[in-house]
Amino acid sequence: MTAKRGTASLSRQRSGPHALVTGGAGFIGTNLSHRLAGQGRRVLILDNLSRPGGERNLAWLKAMHGDLVTAQTADVRDARAVASAVQGADAVFHLAAQVAVTTSVRNPRADFEVNAAGTLNVLEALRSLENPPPLVFTSTNKVYGKLANLELLEGDTRYAPVDALVAEHGVAEDRPLDFYSPYGCSKGAADQYVLDYARIYGLRAVAMRMSCIYGPHQSGTEDQGWVAHFLISALEGRGLTIYGNGKQVRDVLWVEDLVDAFLLAVKLADDLRGRAFNMGGGPDNAISLLELLDMMRELGVTPASMAYGKGRPGDQAWFVADTGGFEAATGWKPRMSKRDGVAALTKWLKEHRVMAGGQLWAREAIS
């Protein structure tokens, strides 16, 4: 969900409790909504459908699950629409956001209004309820800033921390917050509001500081969703531009593993309320941009060309999440390895997208 305002149009029936997924027509929201509806739960999606592919994702969910999935076409900046959507909810997953650092640099006010003020609308709507449901908020690893004080070694294909403990486990939640870029500031402010509303008002709210999530239904771009962006660009026969030297490292997490974590967070909300957890693939699933390209070549997927550009504001040279806090609290662990996940996403893209007019399109979009 991005900064386009929507007109609240309700297409649902109040016939029992529902899970509310803001930004539910996006990549993560689609996978989450699919899982929830597949369990027989009613799902209300609040989304302004401004992101490419949103309308297609919503149509796919409706085709798969019928009346279990309903939609309210609205923006989280619309406090009245948000207040309506939380009525009758038994769980709220707040995913709607402006998600790109570069966009935040171009338009910081809109970024703030969506990410910070929009989250406040969700929190206030929940606070007004007699018995507020659990809230899972998708925060970001950008709350830790560029990690400028983390000394790194430069290897042939990746950076690595000098600190052996950080190298082994990743960045933990006790790392000082250091918001960087308007996006980091807006999501960081929202993150802290969520934790404080749990503390001051007793909301059963949990913040997930996410690393790089990837999987089916993702329309990756240069600004967000880099694993899918690399794969789609190569499958379309387009070139890629690497910003920096390509040795930047991220831990990647398969979207179904993330959905598992979301559902555990709701189930254990009484115990987890008011806590922030790093959520990523951890050290075992850390990969650099160059290493992903090597993995793609092994799968027979190669970009048409490669170019290099200057690093971008807010980019971290190395970030790997220490997910030990959430693992200890819930027993959760990622199940999909990075190699199997990249292979699975490649297979999904080949099976569900076809070449049409020189571009990849979802099969259902041109059938």
C-alpha angles and dihedrals in degrees: 000000000000138000100293113116118230133203111244107247114168118210101172140092122231094232103138140327120320139190110243116217114185110203086019095153092061126092099275093033092055093053092045094047091048091054094046095047090044087060089055096257123140112243128199114197118202108193136141090217092225096132118088110262095021096114090046092050091050092049090050092051091049091049091050099043109018116198093000087080119057131169140218109196100214144115126251087233086069101086094189092054091049092048090053093048096054092054107110095005117144093189134015124206109189106201101140110117150130097259110186127088091205092054090050090054091052095045112016095166094058089044090055094046093053101038105032105023092037090054090048088055090055092048094048091048090053093045090057092060122095092226109018116205123231116284127211113192123194107224125169142241086240088085086081092058124215093325087232092170093055106101112220137197118217115224132179095277107008149021119249132189119255088216104088093205093054091044091054100043108016131227113333129210091255090069107117114260114246111171112210126186124011088276091055090049096048096045091041091053090049090048091054093045090054092052093045094049087055090051100041103031101026097242114166090235130155128187120213113202098205132205123195113327121193140173145098121347092027118138099195123201136182088265102046137011098030099177092056090040092057093048097044092047091052094046090050090052093245129138126248133227118210115205106214124000098310095247092106111125130215133170111236126211127198110237095235089058088052091051089052088055093049093053092048090050090056093044091051097034094126091059098037100043116134095017131120119212131192108236121196144101094281127216094317090061099041115129137168125225091251091050091052089053090052090050090050091052089054087055091050095251114126130167116241091238142351130226134173129221137179119287116265131237113274096016113141116218090212133011126162119164122233099218094179093111094060092039091054093047098046112012090243121150132168111261102189117076119219093246094050091043095053089047091049093050091047090052092047092051092050092049099042102035128057135190112261123166091346095306136092114251131179109260093234090054094063102030 
